[in-house]
Amino acid sequence: MRRSKLWGIFGKIRSLFSKIRIVLLFSYFIIIFICIASVGAISFYISYRSVSEQVESSSFQIVRQIEKNMDNDFQNKRNLLLAPYFSQEYIDGINAYATMDKQDQFLFRQKIGNLFLKSFNITPIRDFIRVQIYYNNGEMLNASDNQKPWTADEVQQSDWFQQTVINDGRVHFTGPPKGAVSGSDETAYSSSILIRDFANPDNFIVVRAEYNVELFLHIGQNDSLSANSKLLILDQNNQQVYASFKQSDAVLRKDMLSRITNGSGKFWYGGEQDNLLVTYTQSDYSNWKVVLAMPKNEMFGSLDRIKTATLLTTLIAFLVTIFISFLFGQRITNPILDLYRTINRVKRGDFSVRVQVKRSDEIGRIAKNFNDMQVELQNLIESKYIYQIKLQQVELAMLYSQINPHFLYNTLDSIKAMADYYDVEKIGDMAQSLADMFRYNIKNKDEMVTLREELEQIDSYMNIQRIRFEDKITYIQEIEDNLLDYPLLKMTLQPLVENAVFHGVEPKIGKSTIRIIAHKEGESLHITVSDDGVGISAERLKALRNELRKQLSEDMPVSSAAGGGIGIRNVYARYAIRLGKQFECKIESEVGEGTRVTLIISSWNFVEDV
């Protein structure tokens, strides 16, 4: 009887598991239970690792920020020490000091001392103590507080003086002098630099400024630092410059210093009760090190709360996941099927189709991104088509500019022959130059030419203009020889030079200079056409730049030869269409000073090939 009841119970269980809904429910329960239990078991460990990594990362960021603040302050102090370079008078005084009489030497010492006092007063430095100026023989020329702590021999034999001379113009930072006592009014560190005339390196002065610890007190005030954090500043010799902790921690500092190497790094230091995370970085500017020690118990105090939150989250996640997995299963699958059907329509070539976005979760964002991708794809296709049309417009404009060159070339040859016959040299030269220009148009039918060919064309053009303006125009080329075979679009330089002549030089009274400069910066070719003519007003310059930016828009056609010549707009359009962001055109001008147009070509990877 009992056996039959058991068989009846087993039969009912087997019948339940024959239904797929029950099988799925039980399967979900087992899978979710295993997953949630696993998450609960390892969540605390993961949280611990996460907190540890965040603490280490935060500590490193704090140290980097302190280092950055210190470097910025050091750079400002270095700039103040360079004051004599801003006036040739002081450099000349340094060169002539040894040959001056005593009165002139006294005046020079006073003048250069006042220069540095003025510099440090105009730009107040919170930790500034004094500034001292020494000649190359160790003689003190001036001191802001009239103190003379060393003799000339002691100065020359000091490490800081010798290292400053070795640095040869680079600022040298050093820690406190030996025997100094830490205190807000005592010298915590100093900066020194060698000032000299580069053409006369034997005569120089060394400027030394001393500072207290106020800088480090200020940069060490960080809201992210705990109350018991310890900050240590070391110089390039690992000697202490500043420490935020007490002198009683000397053993701790000595032990830590032995583990601090060049560069940056971190390590755990101390016992279980007083374990510290020590993070340090080394400044590339001064070679000084910033060391931060943070107590472990203050950094990981939130782990107990994380443990409790993890347990509660695990339980809630287990219950909610089971409920949501059934309640929203269909809501998740339906949008995926809609997206799948839409992608199939795009595959068949229907780029106008869009997915209906009705939600803001991951699936909704996928649908939105898909729609954005469709819009961008359509825009790219249309932009490609527009670029091709613009390119044809520019090429057509170039064609219009060639006004029957064969006829003109033959006519000019006849004029040249007659000028030679009647011994009219200038007419002959002008006709020859103009013939050479038209020969360039006929000979170079290809779109691409070399910089050498463009310059030869400009030579012919400037010959004509020099005859016209006589000695009013000076034409200068500054071209690196290795750039002469660099590829350019045909008619790149003539429109720029022509603009310089007619809009810059011709309206100006008196002589003018047109200069073409070509050089490389990295992988980019820089070509500059400049003049010292009448210049362009700020309003007109702004309008011209706006016109160039709008040149390739659909509502503004490319300027053509028939509409005013192949000018700077046409040059800009031809390069921008082919090179896109790999080309840049800069226009700089001031009224009465002249105009400079710079073409920057980074690469010859055509937009059509992308």
C-alpha positions in Angstrom: 0.0 0.0 0.0 2.8 2.4 1.0 4.8 1.4 -2.0 1.9 2.2 -4.3 1.5 5.7 -2.8 5.2 6.4 -3.4 4.9 5.3 -7.0 1.9 7.6 -7.2 3.9 10.6 -6.0 6.7 9.8 -8.3 4.3 9.6 -11.1 2.8 13.0 -10.4 6.3 14.5 -10.3 7.2 12.9 -13.6 4.0 14.2 -15.1 4.9 17.8 -13.9 8.3 17.6 -15.5 6.8 16.5 -18.8 5.6 20.0 -19.3 8.1 22.4 -20.8 6.9 25.4 -18.7 7.8 23.5 -15.5 11.1 22.3 -17.0 12.0 25.8 -17.9 11.0 27.2 -14.5 13.0 24.6 -12.7 15.9 25.0 -15.0 15.8 28.8 -14.4 15.7 28.3 -10.7 18.7 26.0 -10.7 20.7 28.2 -13.0 19.8 31.4 -11.2 20.5 29.9 -7.8 24.0 28.7 -8.8 24.8 32.0 -10.5 23.5 34.2 -7.6 25.2 31.9 -5.0 28.5 32.1 -6.9 28.2 35.9 -7.2 27.5 36.1 -3.5 30.5 34.0 -2.6 33.0 36.0 -4.7 31.4 39.5 -4.5 33.1 40.4 -1.3 36.5 39.5 -2.8 35.7 41.4 -6.0 34.6 44.4 -3.9 37.8 44.2 -1.9 39.9 44.1 -5.1 37.9 46.9 -6.6 38.2 49.1 -3.6 41.9 48.4 -3.5 42.4 49.3 -7.1 40.4 52.4 -6.7 42.3 53.5 -3.7 45.6 52.8 -5.4 44.4 54.7 -8.5 43.1 57.6 -6.4 46.4 57.7 -4.5 48.4 57.8 -7.8 46.1 60.6 -9.2 46.6 62.7 -6.0 50.4 62.3 -6.2 50.3 63.1 -9.9 48.3 66.3 -9.2 50.7 67.3 -6.5 53.6 66.7 -8.8 51.8 68.7 -11.6 51.1 71.6 -9.2 54.8 71.6 -8.1 56.0 71.5 -11.7 53.8 74.4 -12.6 55.1 76.5 -9.7 58.7 75.5 -10.6 58.2 76.6 -14.2 56.8 80.0 -13.1 59.9 80.4 -10.9 62.1 79.5 -13.8 60.5 82.1 -16.0 61.2 84.8 -13.4 64.9 83.8 -13.4 65.0 84.5 -17.2 64.3 88.2 -16.8 67.7 89.4 -18.2 67.0 87.8 -21.5 64.2 90.2 -22.2 66.5 93.1 -22.5 69.8 93.1 -24.4 71.0 95.8 -22.0 71.6 93.2 -19.2 73.3 90.7 -21.6 75.6 93.5 -22.7 76.3 94.3 -19.1 77.2 90.7 -18.3 79.7 90.6 -21.2 81.3 94.0 -20.2 81.2 93.6 -16.4 84.8 92.5 -16.1 86.1 95.6 -18.0 83.8 98.2 -16.3 85.2 100.6 -13.8 84.0 100.4 -10.2 81.3 103.0 -10.6 79.8 101.2 -13.7 80.0 97.9 -11.9 78.1 99.3 -9.0 75.4 100.7 -11.2 75.1 97.4 -13.1 74.8 95.5 -9.8 72.1 97.8 -8.6 70.3 97.7 -12.0 70.2 93.9 -12.3 69.3 93.5 -8.6 66.3 95.9 -9.1 65.3 93.8 -12.2 64.8 90.7 -10.1 63.2 92.5 -7.2 60.7 94.0 -9.6 60.1 90.5 -11.2 59.4 88.8 -7.9 57.2 91.7 -6.7 55.1 91.9 -9.9 54.5 88.2 -9.8 54.2 87.5 -6.0 55.7 84.1 -4.9 54.2 83.0 -1.6 57.3 81.0 -0.5 60.0 83.5 -1.8 62.7 84.3 0.7 65.6 86.0 -1.2 67.3 86.2 -4.6 71.1 86.3 -5.0 73.2 87.1 -8.2 76.7 85.8 -8.6 79.3 86.5 -11.3 81.2 83.7 -13.0 84.1 84.0 -10.5 81.8 83.6 -7.5 81.5 87.3 -6.7 78.1 88.3 -5.3 76.7 91.1 -7.5 73.5 91.6 -5.6 71.3 90.1 -2.9 67.7 91.1 -2.1 68.3 91.0 1.6 71.9 92.2 1.6 73.1 88.9 3.1 76.4 87.5 2.0 76.5 83.9 3.3 79.5 82.7 1.2 82.8 83.8 -0.1 83.6 83.7 -3.8 85.6 80.5 -3.4 82.9 78.9 -1.4 80.4 79.8 -4.1 82.5 78.3 -6.9 83.1 75.1 -5.0 79.5 74.6 -3.9 77.6 71.8 -5.5 74.6 74.0 -6.5 76.9 76.5 -8.4 78.8 73.8 -10.2 75.7 71.9 -11.2 74.0 75.1 -12.4 77.1 75.8 -14.7 76.9 72.2 -16.0 73.2 72.6 -16.8 74.2 75.5 -19.1 71.0 77.5 -19.1 68.6 74.9 -17.6 67.2 75.7 -14.2 68.7 73.7 -11.3 66.5 72.9 -8.2 68.2 71.8 -5.0 67.0 71.0 -1.5 67.9 72.9 1.7 71.5 73.6 2.5 73.3 71.2 4.8 72.5 71.9 8.5 69.3 73.8 7.7 66.5 73.4 10.3 63.0 72.8 8.9 60.7 75.8 9.5 58.5 78.1 7.6 61.1 80.9 7.4 64.1 78.7 6.7 65.3 77.8 3.2 63.6 74.6 2.1 64.9 74.6 -1.4 66.4 76.9 -4.1 66.4 77.4 -7.8 69.4 78.6 -9.8 70.1 79.3 -13.5 73.0 80.4 -15.6 72.5 83.6 -17.7 74.9 84.4 -20.5 75.2 85.7 -24.0 75.2 82.6 -26.3 77.8 84.3 -28.5 80.1 84.9 -25.5 79.8 81.8 -23.2 82.8 82.8 -21.0 81.0 85.7 -19.3 77.9 84.7 -17.3 76.1 85.2 -14.1 74.3 82.7 -11.9 70.9 83.7 -10.3 69.9 81.8 -7.2 66.5 82.2 -5.5 65.6 80.6 -2.1 62.2 79.5 -0.9 60.5 78.2 2.2 58.1 75.3 2.6 54.9 77.4 2.0 54.5 75.9 -1.5 54.4 72.3 -0.2 52.1 73.3 2.7 49.7 74.6 0.1 49.8 71.8 -2.5 49.6 69.2 0.3 46.1 70.6 1.3 44.1 68.1 -0.7 40.5 67.2 0.2 41.1 63.6 -0.9 43.8 63.1 1.7 42.8 61.4 4.9 43.7 63.0 8.3 46.7 60.6 8.8 48.1 60.7 5.3 51.8 61.5 5.1 53.4 63.7 2.3 57.1 63.6 1.6 59.0 65.7 -1.0 62.5 64.4 -2.1 65.1 66.1 -4.3 67.0 64.4 -7.1 69.4 62.9 -4.6 66.5 61.4 -2.5 67.2 64.0 0.2 64.2 65.3 2.2 62.9 68.7 1.1 59.6 68.6 3.0 57.7 66.2 5.2 54.2 66.6 6.6 54.8 64.1 9.4 56.9 64.5 12.6 60.6 64.0 13.0 59.8 61.1 15.3 59.0 59.1 12.2 62.6 59.2 11.1 63.1 55.4 11.2 59.9 55.0 9.1 61.2 57.6 6.5 64.6 55.9 6.3 63.0 52.5 5.7 60.7 53.9 3.1 63.4 55.7 1.2 65.3 52.5 0.6 62.3 51.2 -1.4 61.7 54.3 -3.5 63.4 54.2 -6.9 63.5 56.4 -9.9 60.3 56.8 -11.9 56.9 56.1 -10.3 55.5 53.2 -8.3 53.7 52.0 -5.2 54.1 49.5 -2.4 52.6 48.4 0.9 54.6 49.3 4.0 54.3 48.5 7.7 52.6 45.9 9.9 49.0 44.7 10.1 48.0 47.5 12.4 49.8 50.4 10.8 49.9 49.2 7.1 50.5 52.1 4.7 50.0 52.4 0.9 53.1 54.3 -0.3 52.7 55.9 -3.7 55.5 58.0 -5.4 56.2 59.7 -8.7 59.2 61.5 -10.1 58.9 64.8 -11.9 60.3 64.9 -15.5 60.9 68.6 -15.0 62.9 68.7 -11.8 63.7 65.0 -11.1 62.2 65.5 -7.6 59.9 62.9 -6.1 56.5 63.2 -4.5 55.8 60.5 -1.9 52.4 59.9 -0.3 51.7 57.3 2.5 48.0 56.6 3.3 46.8 54.4 6.2 45.1 51.2 5.1 42.5 51.2 7.9 41.2 54.7 6.7 41.1 53.6 3.1 39.2 50.3 3.6 36.7 51.4 6.3 33.8 51.0 3.9 34.3 47.3 3.4 31.9 46.3 6.2 29.2 48.3 4.5 30.0 46.7 1.2 29.7 43.2 2.8 26.2 43.9 4.1 25.1 45.5 0.9 26.5 42.6 -1.1 24.4 40.0 0.9 21.2 42.1 0.5 21.8 42.7 -3.1 22.4 39.0 -3.7 19.1 38.0 -2.1 17.1 40.7 -3.9 18.7 39.9 -7.2 17.8 36.2 -6.8 14.1 37.0 -6.3 13.9 39.8 -8.8 15.7 37.9 -11.5 13.4 35.0 -11.4 10.4 37.3 -11.6 11.7 39.5 -14.4 13.0 36.6 -16.5 9.4 35.4 -17.1 7.5 38.8 -17.0 9.7 40.6 -19.5 10.9 37.7 -21.7 8.5 38.5 -24.5 9.1 42.3 -24.1 12.8 41.7 -24.8 12.5 39.3 -27.7 9.9 41.3 -29.7 12.2 44.4 -30.3 15.0 42.1 -31.2 12.9 40.4 -33.9 11.9 43.9 -35.2 15.5 44.9 -35.4 16.3 41.7 -37.2 13.6 42.3 -39.8 14.8 45.9 -40.4 18.4 44.8 -40.9 17.2 42.3 -43.5 15.5 45.1 -45.4 18.7 47.2 -45.3 20.6 44.2 -46.6 18.3 44.3 -49.6 19.2 47.9 -50.3 16.4 49.8 -48.6 18.4 52.5 -46.7 15.3 54.6 -45.9 13.9 52.1 -43.4 14.1 53.0 -39.6 13.5 51.1 -36.4 10.7 52.4 -34.2 12.4 53.4 -30.9 9.9 53.0 -28.0 12.3 52.4 -25.1 15.4 53.8 -23.6 17.2 50.6 -22.3 20.1 48.8 -24.1 17.8 47.5 -26.9 16.4 51.0 -27.4 19.9 52.5 -27.6 20.9 49.8 -30.1 17.9 50.7 -32.2 18.7 54.4 -31.9 22.3 53.8 -32.8 21.2 51.7 -35.8 19.0 54.6 -37.0 21.9 57.1 -36.5 24.2 54.8 -38.5 21.6 54.7 -41.3 21.5 58.5 -41.4 25.3 58.8 -41.3 25.5 56.2 -44.1 23.1 58.2 -46.3 25.0 61.4 -45.6 28.3 59.8 -46.5 26.8 58.6 -49.8 25.4 62.0 -50.6 28.6 63.8 -49.5 30.7 61.5 -51.8 28.4 62.5 -54.6 28.6 66.2 -53.8 32.4 66.0 -53.6 32.5 64.5 -57.1 30.3 67.3 -58.4 32.5 70.0 -56.7 35.6 68.4 -58.2 34.2 68.6 -61.7 33.2 72.3 -61.1 36.8 73.1 -60.1 38.3 71.3 -63.0 35.8 73.1 -65.3 36.9 76.4 -63.8 40.5 75.5 -64.6 39.5 74.7 -68.2 37.7 78.1 -68.6 40.9 79.9 -67.4 42.9 78.6 -70.4 41.8 81.2 -72.9 43.1 79.8 -76.2 46.7 79.4 -74.9 48.1 78.1 -78.3 47.1 81.3 -80.1 48.4 83.5 -77.3 51.7 81.6 -77.1 52.4 81.9 -80.8 51.5 85.6 -80.7 53.8 86.2 -77.8 56.7 84.4 -79.6 56.2 86.8 -82.5 56.3 89.8 -80.2 59.5 88.5 -78.6 61.1 88.1 -82.1 60.1 91.7 -83.0 61.4 93.0 -79.7 64.7 91.3 -80.3 64.9 92.6 -83.8 64.3 96.2 -82.7 66.5 95.8 -79.6 63.7 96.5 -77.1 64.9 94.3 -74.2 62.1 94.9 -71.7 59.3 94.1 -74.2 61.2 91.0 -75.2 61.6 89.9 -71.6 58.0 90.5 -70.8 56.8 88.6 -73.9 59.2 85.7 -73.1 58.0 85.5 -69.5 54.3 85.6 -70.6 55.1 82.9 -73.3 56.7 80.7 -70.6 53.6 81.1 -68.5 51.3 79.9 -71.3 53.8 77.2 -72.2 53.4 75.9 -68.6 49.6 75.8 -69.1 49.9 73.9 -72.4 52.8 71.6 -71.3 51.5 70.5 -67.9 48.1 69.0 -68.8 48.2 66.8 -65.7 46.6 68.0 -62.5 49.7 67.3 -60.5 53.0 69.2 -60.9 56.1 69.7 -58.7 57.0 72.6 -56.4 59.9 73.3 -58.8 57.6 73.7 -61.8 55.3 76.0 -59.8 58.3 78.2 -58.8 59.4 78.4 -62.4 55.9 79.7 -63.3 56.1 82.3 -60.5 59.6 83.4 -61.8 58.1 84.2 -65.2 55.1 85.9 -63.5 57.4 88.1 -61.3 59.6 89.0 -64.3 56.5 90.6 -65.8 55.6 92.4 -62.6 59.1 93.7 -62.0 59.1 95.2 -65.5 55.7 96.8 -64.8 56.5 98.1 -61.3 60.3 98.6 -62.0 62.1 98.4 -58.6 59.0 98.6 -56.4 58.8 94.8 -55.8 61.4 92.6 -54.3 60.8 88.9 -54.7 62.4 86.3 -52.4 62.3 82.5 -52.3 63.2 80.5 -49.2 62.8 76.9 -50.3 64.5 73.8 -48.9 66.2 71.9 -51.8 64.7 68.6 -50.8 61.2 70.0 -51.3 61.5 71.0 -54.9 60.1 67.7 -56.2 57.2 67.7 -53.7 53.9 67.2 -55.6 51.4 70.0 -55.8 48.2 70.8 -57.7 48.8 72.8 -60.8 48.2 76.6 -60.4 48.7 76.5 -56.6 51.1 79.4 -56.1 50.2 81.9 -58.9 46.8 82.8 -57.5 48.4 83.5 -54.1 51.2 85.6 -55.6 48.8 87.4 -57.9 46.6 88.4 -54.9 49.7 89.6 -53.1 50.7 91.8 -56.0 47.3 93.4 -56.8 45.7 93.6 -53.4 48.8 94.1 -51.2 51.7 95.6 -53.1 50.0 97.7 -55.9 47.9 99.9 -53.5 51.0 100.5 -51.3 53.1 103.6 -51.7 56.8 102.7 -51.8 58.7 99.5 -52.1 57.4 96.1 -51.1 58.6 92.5 -50.7 56.9 89.3 -51.7 58.3 86.2 -50.1 57.6 82.4 -50.7 58.8 80.1 -48.0 58.5 76.3 -48.1 59.6 74.0 -45.3 58.5 70.8 -43.5 57.2 70.4 -40.0 57.1 66.7 -39.2 55.3 65.0 -42.1 53.5 68.3 -43.2 54.6 70.6 -45.9 54.1 74.3 -45.1 54.1 76.8 -48.0 53.8 80.5 -47.1 53.2 83.4 -49.5 53.6 86.7 -47.7 53.8 90.4 -48.6 54.3 93.6 -46.6 51.6 95.5 -48.5 48.5 97.4 -47.3 47.1 94.3 -45.5 43.4 93.4 -44.9 41.0 94.9 -42.5 39.8 92.7 -39.6 36.2 92.7 -40.9 37.3 91.7 -44.5 39.7 89.0 -43.1 36.9 87.5 -41.0 34.5 87.5 -44.0 37.2 85.9 -46.2 37.8 83.1 -43.7 34.0 82.5 -43.4 33.8 82.3 -47.2 36.5 79.6 -47.3 34.7 77.6 -44.7 31.5 77.8 -46.7 33.3 77.1 -50.0 32.3 73.4 -50.1 28.8 73.7 -48.8 25.9 72.8 -51.1 24.4 76.3 -51.2 27.6 78.1 -52.3 29.2 77.1 -55.7 32.9 77.0 -56.2 34.3 80.2 -57.6 35.2 79.9 -61.3 37.6 81.6 -63.6 34.7 83.3 -65.4 33.7 84.9 -62.2 36.9 86.6 -61.3 39.9 84.4 -61.8 41.3 81.4 -60.1 41.9 83.0 -56.7 42.5 81.8 -53.2 39.0 80.4 -52.9 39.6 78.1 -55.9 43.0 76.9 -54.5 41.4 76.2 -51.2 38.5 74.3 -52.8 40.7 72.1 -55.0 42.8 71.0 -52.1 40.0 70.6 -49.6 38.0 68.4 -52.0 41.0 66.1 -52.5 42.5 66.0 -49.1 39.7 66.9 -46.6 41.1 67.3 -43.1 44.6 66.6 -44.3 44.8 70.1 -45.7 44.6 73.5 -43.9 44.8 77.1 -45.2 45.7 79.9 -42.8 45.3 83.6 -43.6 46.9 86.2 -41.4 46.9 90.0 -42.0 47.1 93.3 -40.3 46.3 96.7 -41.9 49.6 98.4 -42.9 51.7 95.3 -42.1 50.9 92.9 -44.9 49.3 89.5 -45.5 50.5 86.0 -45.1 48.7 82.9 -46.6 50.0 79.5 -45.5 49.0 76.1 -47.1 49.6 73.1 -44.8 49.5 69.7 -46.7 49.7 66.7 -44.3 49.2 63.9 -46.7 48.3 63.1 -50.3 45.7 60.4 -49.4 42.8 61.6 -51.6 39.3 61.8 -50.2 38.1 59.9 -53.3 40.2 56.9 -52.2 38.8 56.7 -48.7 
